[in-house]
Amino acid sequence: MKKRMYKADSDTNYLQLQDAVSFFNMSASTIKKLAKECDAKMKIGSIARYRKDILEDYIESMQKRA
């Protein structure tokens, strides 16, 4: 039996790393670094999810400073 794969809905707030990479158009290491700085990483068991709303706000605040 094939394992069911998680597919992120377009309006979800919790993204897997690959979904966050494609959504923000940044590398995985950059997403991890930014998530650590703004506390947007959430662990559910052994799976990491990244909060889209927190990352968006943090990236926008960084753009306003520059």
C-alpha positions in Angstrom: 0.0 0.0 0.0 1.4 3.4 -1.0 1.9 6.0 1.8 -0.4 9.0 1.5 1.6 12.2 0.9 0.8 15.5 2.6 -0.2 18.1 0.1 -0.4 21.7 1.4 -3.6 23.6 0.7 -3.1 27.0 -0.9 -4.7 28.7 2.2 -2.8 26.8 4.8 -0.6 28.6 7.3 1.8 25.7 8.0 4.2 24.9 5.2 6.7 22.1 4.8 10.2 23.2 3.9 9.9 22.5 0.2 6.5 24.3 0.1 8.1 27.3 1.9 11.0 27.3 -0.5 8.7 27.5 -3.5 6.3 30.0 -1.9 9.0 32.5 -0.8 11.4 31.7 -3.7 14.3 31.4 -1.3 16.8 28.6 -0.6 16.1 26.0 2.1 19.0 27.3 4.3 17.6 30.9 4.1 14.1 29.7 5.1 15.6 27.8 8.1 17.7 30.8 9.1 14.8 33.3 8.9 12.5 30.9 10.7 15.0 30.5 13.5 15.3 34.3 13.8 11.6 35.0 14.0 10.5 31.7 15.7 8.4 30.5 12.8 9.5 26.9 13.0 7.0 24.5 14.6 7.8 20.8 15.3 5.0 18.3 15.1 6.5 15.0 16.2 9.5 14.6 13.9 8.1 16.8 11.2 8.9 20.5 10.9 6.4 23.1 9.7 7.0 26.7 9.0 4.4 29.4 9.8 3.7 31.3 6.6 2.2 34.4 8.3 5.1 34.9 10.7 7.7 34.5 7.9 5.8 36.9 5.6 5.6 39.6 8.3 9.3 39.1 9.2 10.4 39.3 5.6 8.3 42.4 5.0 9.7 44.1 8.1 13.3 43.4 6.8 12.4 44.9 3.4 11.1 48.1 5.1 14.3 48.5 7.1 16.5 48.3 4.0 
